[in-house]
Amino acid sequence: MVPLIHFLVSLLIAMLLYPIFSWKVLMVFAGGVLIDVDHYLLYICRFRKLSLKGCYKYHHVDVKKNHHKDVFGALLIFHTIEFLLLSAFLSLYSALALIFTVGLLGHYTLDIIERYRLEKSFITNPSLIAWVVKNKIQKA
């Protein structure tokens, strides 16, 4: 999903939550926008380059040209069920974590909609454990 869409949806969520949580709604942006830093980490690991422009082009132009085959099986650490569970657990103890998790769920929802619209399936591994097991089996 284009970062601008994640930002706009996060802004809407933040505006809705502002009367209740005031400045803490900034955590919506961390969960709704900044978690895409794992796309950048994937780009750095794959290409050994630090170019934000190159990363954007790779994820929003190149990957779409080959129907996401480049990223099939890739691990996006902040897009896993384990990260969601950790965030949800921390939400039980902290309002900031709760607001972060709300942003995270908004982000995940947009990603799921886009993946289904484009591919009719998921394109990355939704679980860190499944990714580790799968890669361990393939290397054996």
C-alpha positions in Angstrom: 0.0 0.0 0.0 1.2 3.5 -0.8 2.6 5.2 2.4 0.3 8.2 1.8 -2.8 6.0 2.2 -1.4 4.6 5.5 -0.8 8.1 6.6 -4.2 9.4 5.7 -6.0 6.5 7.4 -3.8 6.9 10.5 -4.6 10.6 10.5 -8.4 9.8 10.4 -8.0 7.3 13.3 -5.9 9.8 15.3 -8.5 12.5 14.8 -11.2 10.1 16.0 -9.2 9.2 19.1 -7.9 12.6 19.9 -10.8 13.7 22.2 -10.0 10.6 24.4 -6.3 10.3 24.3 -5.0 13.8 23.3 -1.3 13.9 22.3 -0.9 10.1 22.7 -2.7 9.6 19.4 0.8 10.2 17.8 1.3 6.5 18.5 -1.3 5.7 15.8 1.3 6.9 13.3 3.9 4.6 14.7 1.6 1.6 14.3 0.0 2.8 11.1 2.9 4.2 9.1 6.3 3.6 10.7 6.0 -0.1 10.9 6.7 -0.2 7.2 10.4 0.2 8.1 10.6 -3.6 7.7 10.2 -3.1 4.0 13.2 -0.9 4.1 15.1 -3.5 6.1 14.2 -6.2 3.5 15.5 -3.9 0.8 18.8 -3.3 2.6 19.3 -7.0 3.2 18.5 -7.9 -0.4 20.4 -5.2 -2.2 23.0 -3.9 0.3 21.9 -0.4 -0.4 20.5 2.4 1.9 18.6 4.3 -0.8 15.1 5.3 0.3 14.2 6.2 -3.2 15.5 2.8 -4.5 13.5 1.1 -1.8 10.3 2.9 -2.7 10.8 2.1 -6.4 11.5 -1.5 -5.6 8.4 -2.0 -3.5 6.0 0.1 -5.5 7.1 -0.4 -9.1 9.5 -3.3 -9.6 7.7 -5.8 -7.3 4.3 -5.0 -8.9 5.7 -5.6 -12.4 6.6 -9.2 -11.6 3.4 -9.8 -9.6 5.1 -9.8 -6.2 7.2 -12.9 -7.0 10.3 -11.1 -5.6 8.8 -10.8 -2.1 6.9 -14.1 -1.9 8.3 -15.8 1.1 10.0 -12.7 2.4 9.9 -11.9 6.1 8.5 -8.5 7.1 9.1 -8.7 10.8 6.6 -6.0 11.8 3.9 -7.6 9.7 3.8 -10.9 11.6 1.2 -12.4 13.9 3.8 -12.6 16.7 4.4 -8.8 16.5 0.6 -8.2 16.6 0.3 -10.5 19.6 3.1 -8.7 21.4 1.5 -5.4 20.7 -1.9 -6.6 21.9 -0.3 -8.0 25.1 1.4 -4.7 25.8 -1.9 -3.0 25.2 -3.2 -4.6 28.3 -0.7 -2.5 30.3 -0.2 0.7 28.5 -2.5 3.3 26.8 0.4 4.1 24.4 0.7 0.5 23.3 -3.1 0.3 22.9 -3.1 3.3 20.6 -0.1 1.9 18.7 -2.0 -1.4 18.3 -5.1 0.4 16.9 -2.8 2.0 14.3 -1.2 -1.4 13.6 -4.6 -2.9 13.0 -5.5 -0.1 10.6 -2.3 -0.8 8.8 -2.8 -4.5 8.6 -6.4 -4.0 7.4 -5.2 -1.8 4.5 -2.5 -4.3 3.6 -5.0 -7.2 3.6 -7.4 -5.3 1.4 -4.6 -4.5 -1.1 -3.2 -8.0 -1.1 -6.6 -9.5 -1.7 -7.3 -7.0 -4.4 -4.1 -7.6 -6.3 -3.3 -11.2 -5.7 -6.3 -12.8 -4.1 -3.9 -14.0 -1.4 -1.2 -13.0 1.0 2.2 -12.3 -0.5 4.4 -12.5 2.6 4.8 -14.8 5.6 2.3 -13.8 8.3 4.3 -15.7 11.0 7.9 -15.5 12.2 7.8 -19.1 13.5 6.4 -20.4 10.2 9.1 -18.5 8.3 11.9 -20.0 10.4 10.5 -23.5 10.2 10.0 -23.3 6.4 13.5 -22.0 5.8 15.0 -24.5 8.2 13.3 -27.3 6.2 14.3 -25.9 2.9 18.0 -25.7 4.0 18.0 -29.3 5.3 
